[in-house]
């Protein structure tokens, strides 16, 4: 795992995103508003599944895509497994 602490140029960002197997998007609506929606749409467009929190707008989007909603306070493992199972062989 690598922590990137600076902004990436568009090509480096897409290259990094395209190498991901799964995105875990811990979203807090009070903090982020709708600012993190781009990465979800971009990852799903690339065929990368995502795990998103239940109870926010991302859950509504998850119902029609490869995203999986994770209920608050529940173990994350089953949601991660479901998302990974959506990957092509």
C-alpha positions as CSV (number, residue, x, y, z in Angstrom):
1,X,0.0,0.0,0.0
2,X,1.2,3.5,-0.8
3,X,0.0,6.7,0.6
4,X,0.0,9.6,-2.0
5,X,0.0,12.9,-0.3
6,X,0.0,15.2,-3.3
7,X,-2.3,15.9,-6.2
8,X,-1.6,13.7,-9.2
9,X,-1.8,14.9,-12.8
10,X,-4.7,13.4,-14.7
11,X,-2.7,10.7,-16.5
12,X,-1.0,9.5,-13.2
13,X,-4.4,9.6,-11.5
14,X,-6.1,7.4,-14.1
15,X,-3.1,5.0,-14.2
16,X,-3.3,4.6,-10.4
17,X,-7.0,4.1,-10.5
18,X,-6.8,1.6,-13.4
19,X,-4.4,-0.5,-11.3
20,X,-6.9,-0.9,-8.4
21,X,-8.8,-4.1,-7.9
22,X,-11.4,-2.6,-5.5
23,X,-12.2,0.8,-4.0
24,X,-13.2,1.3,-0.4
25,X,-14.9,4.7,-0.1
26,X,-15.5,5.6,3.5
27,X,-17.8,8.6,2.9
28,X,-19.1,11.0,5.5
29,X,-21.7,13.2,4.0
30,X,-21.4,15.9,6.6
31,X,-17.7,16.3,5.8
32,X,-17.6,15.7,2.1
33,X,-21.0,16.6,0.7
34,X,-20.9,15.3,-2.9
35,X,-17.2,15.9,-3.5
36,X,-16.2,12.2,-3.6
37,X,-18.7,11.2,-6.3
38,X,-16.2,11.5,-9.2
39,X,-13.9,8.7,-8.0
40,X,-16.9,6.3,-7.6
41,X,-18.1,7.0,-11.2
42,X,-14.6,6.8,-12.6
43,X,-13.9,3.5,-10.9
44,X,-17.1,1.9,-12.0
45,X,-16.6,3.1,-15.5
46,X,-13.2,1.3,-15.4
47,X,-15.0,-1.9,-14.1
48,X,-13.5,-1.5,-10.6
49,X,-16.0,-2.5,-7.9
50,X,-16.4,-0.3,-4.9
51,X,-17.7,-0.7,-1.3
52,X,-19.6,2.4,-0.2
53,X,-21.4,3.3,3.1
54,X,-25.1,2.5,3.4
55,X,-27.5,5.3,4.1
56,X,-26.0,7.9,1.7
57,X,-26.5,8.8,-2.0
58,X,-23.8,6.4,-2.9
59,X,-25.9,3.5,-1.7
60,X,-28.6,4.5,-4.2
61,X,-26.0,4.5,-7.0
62,X,-24.7,1.1,-5.8
63,X,-28.0,-0.5,-6.5
64,X,-27.5,-0.1,-10.3
65,X,-23.7,-0.8,-10.5
66,X,-20.8,-2.9,-9.2
67,X,-20.8,-0.9,-5.9
68,X,-21.8,-2.7,-2.7
69,X,-23.3,-0.8,0.2
70,X,-21.9,-1.5,3.7
71,X,-24.2,-0.9,6.6
72,X,-22.7,1.0,9.5
73,X,-21.6,-1.1,12.4
74,X,-21.6,-4.3,10.5
75,X,-18.5,-6.3,9.6
76,X,-16.9,-5.1,6.3
77,X,-15.7,-8.6,5.2
78,X,-18.9,-9.8,3.5
79,X,-19.2,-6.5,1.6
80,X,-15.6,-6.8,0.4
81,X,-16.2,-10.4,-0.7
82,X,-19.3,-9.4,-2.6
83,X,-17.5,-6.6,-4.4
84,X,-14.5,-8.8,-5.2
85,X,-16.8,-11.5,-6.5
86,X,-18.1,-9.0,-9.2
87,X,-14.6,-8.9,-10.7
88,X,-14.2,-10.8,-14.0
89,X,-12.2,-14.0,-13.8
